[in-house]
Amino acid sequence: MPRFVRRSTALRHRDFRLLLSGLLVSVSGSMMQSAAILWHVYDITHDPLALGAVGFVRIIPIIGFSMISGVVADSFDRRKLMLAAQGGMALCAVALALLATANVRSVWPIYLVAALSSAFGAFDLPARQALVPSLVPIEDLSNAFSLNATMFQIGSIVGPASSGILISHFGLPWAYWINALSFFAIIAALLAMTARPVIAPEHRPSLSLSAAIEGLRFVLRTPLIFSSMLLDFFATFFSSATALLPIYARDILHVGATGYGWLYAAQAVGALVTGLLLSLTSTLRREGPVLLISVFIYGVATILFGFSRMFWFSFVALAIGGAADTVSMVIRNTIRQLNTPDHLRGRTVAINMIFFMGGPQLGEMEAGVVASWFGAPISVISGGVCCILALVGVTWKWPFLWKYDESAQISALHS
């Protein structure tokens, strides 16, 4: 057995391996589509505000459905819920492919389908993350999320890089069609699973506002979870440069669609290397300082990217940011899962979805607005500075984040 598999303890569990392999293909397709949408919109409008609006229309369904989607994930079979959501996103990919094939020159249909796909995603993510602790034991949970981060970053490299090549050589519709096909991989993996985790009847919530509020109340009353969510929101809100990458590729670095694909994948390259290293470690040490330092590095990397006028330097800066963000993500996911009862996992993930998806998506709108006023470089540089200022504020408000130690918490849970 390869050393990587021996050290990656979560891979010993068959159903988790199925989920991971299916998601790898599906995420690659989804990231291909995400890159294609931004290129598509900028090709039609050449407007930074139009690029920022992509993030805005994606976050509206997430905010609107997040509370109810968490309750649904805690009430129904999470595997079946994923099947339904993945099927819906596949249909949205087909709709985008048809729009591109017909050469529709209006952005509103693109916004509409992007919002609909995001709505399906709002139900998929709580079910998916809440399912993971049912597939691996608690001692393998950190490793499972490290592997999940690694899988996501591989998809985030393959998808955008392939998107750039496809757009450049074969045309935009191919990126959407291939994404539509990629959903069959995760659907097949979910159908092949043998585990059927069942939520105990006494913990199964009713589909009601009070059940949704119960999840929100839990997060607000658990300072460790809430502060780590808030840290992620502010960091990604200010330091999200993804929406402006078409401007950098076309107008600043002059690298075209292929270069754009690699810029979009750059954060994932750094994140992949980091994720692989984390996957070889059963658990981190002194997670609190590591979390805060990684957010600081993320902000600095964003500033460096904003100043860059060379493709290779821009790529490296984005890769460093991706590496730092992966460390932060793994620690935050583990904090949330270790401190959340199983019957509240779906609702907690759904609330977290507002923070970790709302940050970058609303940040895209903020970046687009600032870029339209002052230019893309000022937008990116100021965002990195604000990310560091937000880190200082969160650390001052919740100093216990610096002292967090996961190994001590796991020992307490087993005692």
N, C-alpha and C positions, 0 to 999 in steps of 0.2 A: 504493500500500500504506500503511495507517495507520502513524503513527509508532510506536505501541505494538508492532506486529508487527515493524517494522524493527529496533527496539531489542531485542526479545525474540528473541534469536538461536535459541533452541531450537525456536521455532515454525516454523522453516524446514523441519523434518523431519516428513514426512507421518505416519509411524507414531506419533511422539510426540504430534502434534496429535490423532490418533484416540484414543489412550489418555487424553489430558487431557479431551477432550470427553465421552467415555463415563464417566469417573470423576466429572465434574462432576454429572451426573444421578444417578449411583449414590450418591455421597457425600451429596448433598442428601437423598435418601431415607433413607439410613442415619442421618444426624443427626436427621431427623424422628423416626425410630424411637427413637433414644437419649433424646431429650427426652420422648417419649410414655411410655417405660418408667418413668422416674422419676415422672412425673405419675400413671401408672397405679398404681404401688406405693404412693405416698403417699395416693392417693385411697382405697385399700383399708385401709391400716394407720394413717396419721397418726403414724408412728413414725420418728424420725431414724435409728435403728439399721437399720430395714428399708431405708431409702434407701442407707445405707452398704453394706449387704449386696449391693446391685446391683453395685457395683464389685468386691466380693470374689468373687462368683460368676463375673464376667467374667474376672478375672485368673487364676483357677485353671487353666483350659484353656491359657491363654497360657504360663504357667510350665511346665505339663505337656508341651505339644507344641512349645515353642520350639526346643529342640535338634534334634529330629527334623525339624521343618518346614524348618529351615535346610538340613539335609542334602538333603531332598527338593528344595528349590529349586535346589540346586547339582547335582543328579543328573538332573533331568528338564526337559522343555520348560516354561519358566516361563510361557509364554502359556497352554498347556493346563492347567497347574496353577491359574492364575487363573480359567480358565473353570469348572473343577470347584468351586473354593471359592466363587465368586460364585453359582453355581447352588445350593449348599448354604445360603448365607445367604438367598437368595430364599425357599427352602422354610421357613426359620425365621420369616421375616416373615409368611408365610401362616399359620403356626401361631399366632403372636401375634394376628393379626387374628381368627382363629377363637375364641381365648380371650376376646378383648374383645367380640366379637359375642355370644358365649354368656353374657357377664357373669359369668364365673367369679370368685368372691370369695376366692380363695386366691392367695397370692403365690408358692407353690412351683412351679406350672407356669410362671409367668413367669420365675423364676430359672433353671429347667431349660432353657427355650428360649434365654434370654439366654446361658447358658453354652455351649450347643451352637453358637449363632451365633458366639460368640467363638472357639470351637475352629476353625471354618471360617476365621475371620479370621486365626488364627495361621498358617495355610498361605498365605493370600492375600497378606499384607503382605510377607514375605520375597521371594516371587516377583515382586511388583509393583515393589518398590524395586530389586531386583537386575536387573530388566528394563530400567530407565531408561537405565543407561550403555550398553546395547546399541542404543539408539535415537537417541542424540545423541553427538557427539564430545566429548572430554574438556574442551575449552575452552568448551563450552556447558553443562557439567554444573551449575555453580552457578546459571546462569540457568534451567535445567530444574527444579531444585528450588525456585527462587523461584516459578516459574510453578505448580508443583505445590502449593506452599503457598497461593498465591493461589486456585487452584481449590478447594482444601480449605476455605478460609475463605468463599468464595462459597457453597459447599454448606452450611457451618455457619451461615450467615445465613438462606439460603432455607429450609433444612430445619426448624430449630427455630421460626422465625417462622411458617412454614406450619403446623407442628404445633399451635402455640397457637391459631391461627385455626380449624383443622379441629376440634380438640377442643372449642373454645368454641361453634362454630356447627353442626357436623355430627356430632360424636361421636368418641370415641377410636378405634374400629376403622378409620376412614378413614386415619389416619396410618400404620397398619400396612399396609393394602391398597396404598396409593400407593407405599410403600417397596418392596413386593414387585414392583410393576410397574417400578420404576426400575432394577432389575438388568438388564433387557433392553438398556439403553443400553450398558453396559460390555461385555456379552456380544457385542453386535453389533459394537462397536469392535474387540474382540480378534479376532473372526472376519475382519474386513476388513483386518487388518494383512498387509503383504507380507513384512516382515522375519521371518526364522526364525533367530534367534541360536542357535548350537550351541556347547555347552561341549566343549572339546577332550577326547578320550578319556583322555589322560594326566592330566587334571585332574579328571575326573569321579569323585567319591568313592563309595565303597560305602555302602549303607544300614547303617551300623554305629555302635556307640558310639564307636569310635576316631575316626571321621570327625566326629562331633559334638564330641568333645573337642578335635579339631584347631582347630575354629573358636573354641572358648572359650579355648584356649591362645593363639591369635593375638591375641585381644582383650586378654587379661591381659598379654601381652608387648609391647603397643603402648600406652604410657602416654598418648599424646595422645588416642586413641580411648576408652580406658577412663575417663580422668578426665572427658572431656566427657559420656560416658554417665552417670557417677555424679553429676555436677553436675545433669543433667536429672532424674534419679530423685529426688534430695533436694528440688529446687525444687518439682517437681509433687506429691510426696508431701505436703509440708507446706502448699502453697498451693492445693490443689485444693478449690474451693468449689462445684463444679458440683452435687454430690449434694444440697447444702442449698438450692439455688435454689427448689424447691417451697415450702420453709418460708418463705423470704424473700418469695416472691410472694404466698402466701396469708396468712401470719400477721404479717409485719413491714411490708412495703410495701403490702399489700392491693391488688394489681393484677390478680389473677385469672389465668386460663389464658392470655389474650392477652398480658398483661404478662410472664408467665412465659416465653412463647416468645421475647419480645424480650430478656429478661435472659439466657436461654440462648444467644441469638445475639450478645450484646454483645461478647464476646471476639473473635468472628469478624469483627465490623465493624471493630474496631481492627486486627486481623490482616490483613484484606483491604486496607485502605488501605496498610499497611506492605508487604504482599506485592506490590501493584501498583508501588510505588516501587522495591522491590528488583528487580522484573522488568525495569525499565527500565535497570538497571545490570548490566553484564556480570559484574562482580565487586566485592566490597566491599574496603575497605582497613582495615588494622589490625584484623583480625577478632578477635584475642584480647581486647583491651580492650572491643570492641563486645559480644562474647559475655558477658563478666562483668558489664558495666554493664546489659545488657538483663535479666539474671537479677535484679539488684538492683531494677530498676524493677518487675519482675514481683512481687516480694515486697512492695514499698511499695504498689502498686496493690491487692493483696489486703487489706492492712491498712486502706486507705481504704474499700474495699467493706464490710469488717466493721463499720466505724463508721457507715456511711451509713444514713439513715432516709428518704431522698428517692429516688424512682425515677430521676430524671435523673442524679443524682450517682452512684448505684449503676451505672447503665448506662455512664457515662463511665469510672468506675474499672475496671470489667470490660473495657472497650474498650482502655484503656491497657495492662492486663495482657496482653490478646491481642496487641497490637502488639509488646510486648517479647518475648513467647514466640515469635512468628514469626521475629524476627531471630535469636534463639537457635537455633531449629529449623533454619533454613536453614544457618547456620554449622556446626552439629553434623552435619547430613546431609552437607555437602560435605567436612568433615574425614574422616568415615568412608569416603566413597566414594573420595576421593583417596588414602587410605592403605590401601585393601583390594584385593588381587589379585582378578581377576574370578572365579576358581574358588572364592573364599571369600566372595563377596558375600552369597549367600543365608544362610549360617550367621552372618555378622556382623550382618546385618539382624535375624535371628531373636534373637540375643543382645541386640541393642539394643532389641528389642521388649519384653523383660522390663523394661528400664530405663524407656523412655519411655512404655510403657503400664502397667507395673507401678506406677510412681510415682503417677499420678493415680488409678488404680483402687484400689490399696491405700490411697491418701490419702483416697478417698471413705469407706472403712470407718473410718479414723482420725477423719475429720471427723464421721462419724455418732456414734461412741462419745463423743468430747469434747462434741458438741452435746447428747447425751442426758444428760450429767452437768452441764454448765455453761451450755448454751444455744448456739444457732447463732452469734451474734455473737462470743462468746469463742472458739469453735472456729475461726472464720475469721481473727480478729485474731492469735491465737497461732500459727496456721499461717504467716501472712505473716512474723512475727518469726522463727520457726524457719527459714524459707526463707533469710532474710538471714544468719542464723548459719551455716547449712550452706554458703552461698556463701563466707563468710570461711574456713571450714575447708578447703574444696576448694582455694581459691586459695593458702592457706598450704601445703598438702600438695604441690600441683603448680603452682609459680609459673610454669612455662613456658607455661601457658595464656595468660597476659597478653601474651606475646611472639609468639604465633602470627600468621603472615602467609601467607595463602593464595596471593597472587600470587607470592611467592618460591618456594613449593612447586611451583606449576605450571611456573614457569621451570625449576626443577630437573628435573622430570619430562620436559620437552621437550629438555633438554640431553643 
